[in-house]
Amino acid sequence: MSVSFRYESIVLLQMIAACALSTSTAAQQPQLPRLPAPPPMHFVSKSERSQLDGTRDSKARLRETMTLAEARLTHAEQMTTDKNFTEALADLGGYLGLIGDLRDYIARLDQNKNGTRDLYRHFEMQVRAHINRLGIIQRTTPAVYVRNVKEAEEFIKETRSEALESFYGHSVLREPQPEKAQTPGPGNGKDPAPPPGAKDLSPTRRP
């Protein structure tokens, strides 16, 4: 009995020592830095696509797209507050997909029509307010995910700039450049006019 108990005690001590050594080794290993999260995929869901394709005209398409994009952005803000950053990035991907889809849609329209210019103007006004909201999301997002939020913000800034350029590029009338006055000189076929009070030095023919 004593030999068996002693043997079991030795085995137990060996197991405890092995566990302690394993824990110590794991604690000594350096912690690898966390890789940044993959960028969110820009997408438009099937239900959203069905709603967009069912719009009557370009103005309705703009309203419907911005309503869906606003819902995506609002949900991304809520997920960020709840510290569910993975789902927040997924919503940002859906938001960016809708904005990109609308940008491509307007770009395919006749750019010389007043209606298209109005679409660009309303588009710019609505996405302008989203830039500050994306900035707030960025400030409350961990470093692992923050790069993706920055890229989303840059995408919206580029979209807004493109909308402004398309609007003003067709609505601003450029003044014609003034014609340059020709400076009289040799070789232009005209002699310079003499200054006031100067004597006429041209030779006079005598009969």
C-alpha atoms as one frame of an Amber mdcrd trajectory, in Angstrom:
protein
   0.000   0.000   0.000   2.767   2.462   0.939   4.741   1.666  -2.232   1.689
   2.259  -4.405   0.844   5.509  -2.633   4.430   6.706  -2.980   4.400   5.881
  -6.693   1.158   7.743  -7.251   2.526  10.756  -5.384   5.644  10.807  -7.578
   3.533  10.654 -10.740   1.287  13.444  -9.472   4.272  15.651  -8.669   5.703
  15.040 -12.138   2.424  16.050 -13.749   2.240  19.217 -11.652   5.815  20.111
 -12.579   5.133  19.519 -16.274   2.061  21.755 -16.183   3.974  24.487 -14.373
   6.805  24.304 -16.911   4.378  24.490 -19.830   2.623  27.523 -18.335   5.952
  29.253 -17.701   7.124  28.620 -21.268   3.915  29.960 -22.743   4.138  33.081
 -20.604   7.712  33.722 -21.775   6.804  33.577 -25.476   6.454  37.050 -27.045
   2.934  38.128 -27.973   2.603  38.552 -31.720   0.941  41.790 -32.870  -2.603
  41.397 -34.111  -2.950  41.754 -37.846  -5.321  44.434 -39.117  -8.775  43.271
 -40.021  -9.418  42.638 -43.720 -11.136  45.530 -45.518 -14.914  45.381 -45.717
 -16.287  44.079 -48.990 -18.419  46.566 -50.900 -21.695  44.879 -51.701 -25.400
  45.425 -52.354 -27.649  42.707 -50.946 -30.294  40.970 -53.062 -33.158  42.666
 -51.241 -31.518  46.085 -51.630 -30.859  45.424 -55.314 -34.509  44.484 -55.801
 -35.624  47.733 -54.172 -33.276  49.819 -56.298 -34.235  48.134 -59.564 -37.893
  48.799 -58.782 -37.501  52.597 -58.634 -39.378  54.654 -61.222 -36.784  57.261
 -62.161 -33.385  58.681 -61.246 -34.728  60.870 -58.413 -36.471  57.900 -56.831
 -33.265  55.882 -57.263 -31.324  58.554 -55.385 -33.856  58.693 -52.521 -34.066
  54.913 -52.170 -30.308  54.430 -52.270 -29.638  57.087 -49.657 -32.366  55.688
 -47.394 -30.760  52.239 -47.514 -27.253  53.676 -47.079 -28.402  55.742 -44.097
 -29.787  52.596 -42.442 -26.478  50.780 -42.992 -24.446  53.642 -41.555 -26.735
  53.999 -38.525 -26.405  50.285 -37.780 -22.609  50.513 -38.128 -22.632  53.325
 -35.554 -24.703  51.211 -33.165 -22.431  48.177 -33.585 -19.402  50.374 -32.884
 -21.037  51.615 -29.673 -21.719  47.982 -28.720 -18.055  47.135 -29.512 -19.145
  44.651 -32.180 -16.551  45.911 -34.625 -16.681  42.963 -37.018 -20.366  43.511
 -37.712 -19.801  47.268 -37.872 -17.291  46.734 -40.687 -19.747  44.485 -42.509
 -22.349  47.263 -42.378 -19.770  49.739 -43.647 -19.150  47.428 -46.596 -22.857
  47.457 -47.412 -22.977  51.226 -46.979 -20.030  51.767 -49.334 -21.508  49.324
 -51.839 -24.711  51.375 -52.017 -22.862  54.676 -52.365 -20.611  53.259 -55.079
 -23.605  51.811 -56.929 -25.345  55.194 -56.936 -22.180  56.942 -58.106 -21.869
  54.540 -61.049 -25.580  54.911 -61.840 -25.413  58.711 -62.088 -22.205  58.534
 -64.124 -24.083  56.551 -66.811 -26.709  59.289 -67.236 -26.560  62.154 -69.719
 -24.130  64.563 -68.071 -25.420  67.565 -70.048 -28.943  67.426 -68.633 -30.025
  69.717 -65.811 -31.626  66.736 -64.068 -28.268  64.972 -63.837 -26.637  68.062
 -62.360 -29.398  68.229 -59.752 -28.747  64.595 -58.837 -25.079  65.366 -58.280
 -25.985  68.366 -56.114 -28.356  66.381 -53.855 -25.929  63.453 -53.773 -23.103
  65.702 -52.563 -25.262  67.376 -49.913 -26.265  64.064 -48.369 -22.885  62.314
 -48.330 -21.242  65.451 -46.924 -22.934  64.854 -43.560 -21.662  61.266 -43.473
 -17.999  62.332 -43.302 -18.293  63.581 -39.718 -20.166  60.438 -38.689 -17.439
  58.233 -40.107 -14.902  60.319 -38.202 -16.717  59.591 -34.932 -16.755  55.858
 -35.722 -13.037  56.035 -36.442 -12.222  57.652 -33.092 -14.008  54.906 -31.141
 -12.678  51.961 -33.178  -9.622  49.889 -32.100  -6.422  50.132 -34.127  -6.994
  46.689 -35.652 -10.084  47.980 -37.482  -9.415  51.699 -37.753  -7.597  51.517
 -41.100 -10.768  50.229 -42.734 -12.829  53.075 -41.319 -10.263  55.568 -42.635
 -10.505  54.010 -46.093 -14.299  54.264 -45.941 -14.008  57.943 -45.037 -11.599
  58.563 -47.935 -13.997  56.793 -50.311 -16.826  59.123 -49.297 -14.586  62.198
 -49.606 -13.592  61.152 -53.125 -17.242  60.532 -54.006 -18.205  63.976 -52.764
 -15.370  65.630 -54.707 -16.410  63.809 -57.866 -20.021  64.947 -57.414 -18.905
  68.564 -56.935 -16.675  68.490 -59.996 -19.437  66.975 -62.116 -21.951  69.584
 -60.910 -19.787  72.690 -61.276 -18.050  71.421 -64.379 -21.323  71.703 -66.315
 -22.991  74.640 -64.576 -20.211  77.223 -64.333 -19.786  79.304 -67.473 -16.204
  80.182 -68.212 -15.453  83.706 -69.406 -13.753  83.857 -72.799 -10.092  84.739
 -72.732  -9.425  88.348 -73.899  -7.682  88.634 -77.223  -4.083  89.697 -77.013
  -3.415  93.049 -78.663  -0.796  92.892 -81.365   2.292  94.916 -80.637   3.364
  96.822 -83.721   6.877  96.127 -84.795   8.990  95.180 -87.723   7.654  92.443
 -89.898   3.963  92.905 -89.081   3.231  95.081 -92.088   2.423  98.196 -90.068
   4.681 101.041 -89.045   4.375 102.296 -85.509   2.495 105.562 -85.094   4.773
 108.491 -84.172   4.429 109.869 -80.650   2.460 113.103 -80.174   4.454 116.231
 -81.079   7.117 114.324 -82.968   8.324 115.743 -86.251   7.700 113.905 -89.434
  11.141 112.669 -90.415   9.996 110.870 -93.530  11.749 112.088 -96.686   9.788
 114.519 -98.810   9.872 114.117-102.533  10.544 117.217-104.459   9.453 117.698
-108.014
